[in-house]
Amino acid sequence: MTLTKAMPVNTLAQFVVEHDTRLWWFIHHYVEKGRDHADYSDVSEVGFDETASKRGHNYVSLFVDLSVPRVMFATEGKGASTLAGFKNDPLDHDGKA
């Protein structure tokens, strides 16, 4: 998991001689496990950014805690639909509306 912070998953898969789909399964598993224990009760400011994930128009939207360096919510896409997806997430993790 530490190496996934430093290199693309496909590169890591070649390095450890494993299929990238298997590595993605582990990544999703541990991210969801971590999110189950997330506590946003101390969040007072949230930042939002949309960025292209690849060439073209594949966007990723990030919602971050501006007080400490942590991503609270990430989703594919941009615009109002991503805001709707984030709307209840802080409440699901002991945050404020």
C-alpha positions as CSV (number, residue, x, y, z in Angstrom):
1,M,0.0,0.0,0.0
2,T,2.9,2.3,0.7
3,L,4.2,2.0,-2.9
4,T,0.8,3.0,-4.3
5,K,1.5,6.5,-3.0
6,A,4.7,6.7,-5.0
7,M,3.9,5.2,-8.4
8,P,1.1,4.4,-10.8
9,V,-0.7,1.1,-10.0
10,N,0.2,-0.4,-13.4
11,T,3.9,0.2,-12.8
12,L,3.6,-1.3,-9.3
13,A,1.8,-4.3,-10.7
14,Q,4.7,-5.0,-13.1
15,F,7.2,-4.4,-10.3
16,V,5.5,-7.0,-8.0
17,V,4.5,-9.3,-10.8
18,E,0.7,-9.1,-10.1
19,H,-2.3,-8.0,-12.1
20,D,-3.3,-4.4,-11.6
21,T,-6.9,-5.4,-11.1
22,R,-5.9,-7.4,-8.0
23,L,-4.0,-4.4,-6.7
24,W,-6.9,-2.1,-7.3
25,W,-9.1,-4.5,-5.3
26,F,-6.8,-4.1,-2.3
27,I,-6.6,-0.4,-2.7
28,H,-10.4,0.0,-2.8
29,H,-10.8,-2.4,0.1
30,Y,-8.4,-0.5,2.4
31,V,-9.7,2.9,1.4
32,E,-13.2,1.9,2.3
33,K,-12.1,0.3,5.5
34,G,-10.3,3.6,6.4
35,R,-13.4,5.6,5.4
36,D,-15.6,3.5,7.7
37,H,-13.6,4.9,10.6
38,A,-13.3,8.5,9.4
39,D,-14.3,11.2,11.9
40,Y,-15.1,14.6,10.4
41,S,-16.4,16.1,13.7
42,D,-13.5,18.6,13.8
43,V,-13.8,19.8,10.2
44,S,-14.6,23.5,9.9
45,E,-13.5,24.3,6.3
46,V,-13.7,22.2,3.2
47,G,-12.0,22.9,-0.1
48,F,-13.1,21.6,-3.4
49,D,-11.3,21.1,-6.7
50,E,-11.9,19.4,-10.0
51,T,-9.0,18.1,-12.0
52,A,-8.5,16.1,-15.2
53,S,-7.4,12.5,-14.4
54,K,-6.2,11.8,-18.0
55,R,-5.9,13.7,-21.2
56,G,-9.3,14.7,-22.4
57,H,-12.3,15.2,-20.2
58,N,-12.1,12.5,-17.5
59,Y,-12.5,14.6,-14.3
60,V,-12.0,13.8,-10.7
61,S,-13.4,16.0,-7.9
62,L,-11.8,16.2,-4.5
63,F,-13.1,17.5,-1.3
64,V,-10.4,18.2,1.3
65,D,-10.2,19.4,4.9
66,L,-8.4,22.7,4.8
67,S,-7.2,22.5,8.4
68,V,-5.2,19.3,8.0
69,P,-3.9,17.6,4.8
70,R,-6.6,14.9,4.2
71,V,-8.9,14.0,1.4
72,M,-12.4,13.6,2.7
73,F,-14.2,12.6,-0.5
74,A,-13.1,11.8,-4.0
75,T,-15.3,11.0,-7.0
76,E,-15.3,10.8,-10.7
77,G,-16.9,13.6,-12.6
78,K,-17.4,17.3,-12.0
79,G,-20.2,19.8,-11.4
80,A,-23.4,19.7,-9.4
81,S,-23.6,15.9,-9.4
82,T,-20.3,15.6,-7.4
83,L,-21.6,18.2,-4.9
84,A,-24.7,16.1,-4.4
85,G,-22.6,13.0,-3.8
86,F,-20.5,14.8,-1.2
87,K,-23.5,16.5,0.5
88,N,-24.3,13.7,3.1
89,D,-20.8,12.2,3.4
90,P,-19.7,14.5,6.3
91,L,-22.9,13.7,8.2
92,D,-22.2,10.0,7.7
93,H,-18.8,10.5,9.5
94,D,-19.9,12.6,12.5
95,G,-19.4,15.9,10.7
96,K,-21.6,19.0,10.6
97,A,-24.0,20.1,7.9
